[in-house]
């Protein structure tokens, strides 16, 4: 994991060696553990991460995901996520079900309470082995005791196929919009520390939230940055 693509201009009020308030409406390039370490505690209102599933995934066209075969980042990443999240707020994290035990251990070690579970229903199979795999999964995590959402959403949400044009595990904005809407407010800061092609950030912008993405892979960092420019045009 490296921070060598982050520069002082990526941060508000300081250089990469100092802790500072969260920058907004941007994508930072670097290791999310080190980037979050430089953000103030309690400076983020909602976190919606799509971390590597620890599946050593390779798409049909050969694309891979950094650190997808290595879980050493898992506990420190969610420890930092917990620290930067405001008290009495939510995090929704996608995860890979074969390693649910590792994800749950990391969330609990960080201090999160597991308060809900979401299933994202696909009309297609991502792969076929013993079963046809037609869903994605996420847990709803709480820091402190957040208020109940004004309009609770279903725990089963449709997952439209994106074609994975921008990223090998690209999430559809349509599946993320209800999450951002239910668990944050207009003007809140939404963080995705594994932002990939930036779907969470697009959803946040569409709902008038501020956003901050962090991406380790320089190629996907570039894609996410350009996508936000396209969406704003």
C-alpha positions, 0 to 999 in steps of 0.5 A, a space after each residue: 500500500 502506498 501514498 506516493 500519488 498524494 500531494 499537498 494540494 490534495 488536502 485542505 489546510 496542510 500537507 501530507 504529513 499533517 492531520 487536517 480537515 476533510 477535503 470535499 468533492 474530490 478523489 484522493 489517490 493513495 492508501 486509504 489507511 494513510 489518507 484517513 489517518 490525516 483526516 480529523 476524527 468525526 469529520 465524515 457523516 456517512 461511509 459507503 465503502 466497497 472494499 476488495 472482497 478478498 476473492 483474488 478476483 480476475 474479470 473475464 477481460 483480465 482486470 484485477 483489484 489491488 489487495 484483493 488477495 491480502 487481508 492485512 489492510 482490513 482491520 486498520 482500514 475500518 479502524 480509521 473509518 470508525 475514527 473519522 466517522 461522526 458519532 451516532 452515524 452509519 456506515 454501509 459496507 459491501 463484503 465478500 460472503 466467503 470471508 464474512 467472518 473476517 469482515 465482521 471481526 474487523 468491523 467489531 474490532 473497530 467499534 462498529 455495531 452490526 445493525 442491519 443487512 442488505 441484499 442486492 438482487 441481480 437479474 443475471 448471474 455473476 458466476 455459476 458454480 454450485 449455484 447461480 450467484 445473483 446477489 451482492 451483500 452489505 452490512 449496515 454498521 452503526 457508530 454510537 446510537 444513530 437516529 432511525 431514518 425518516 423513511 427506512 428502505 427495504 433490505 432487498 434492493 435491485 442491482 442493475 447491470 452496469 456492464 463493468 465498463 469502468 471497473 471490474 466490480 462496478 456498482 450501479 449508482 441506482 443501487 447506491 442512491 437509496 442508501 445515501 438518501 436514507 442514511 445521510 442528509 443534504 450537505 453531509 460529507 459521504 466517504 468511500 475509501 475504496 471508491 473504484 470508478 466513483 459510483 458512490 461519489 456520483 450518487 452523493 453528488 446527485 443527492 446534494 451531498 458533499 463527497 470524498 473518495 480515496 482510491 489506491 489504483 492510479 488508473 481507477 483514480 483517474 477514471 473516477 476523477 474524469 467520471 465526476 467531471 463528465 457527470 458535472 458537465 
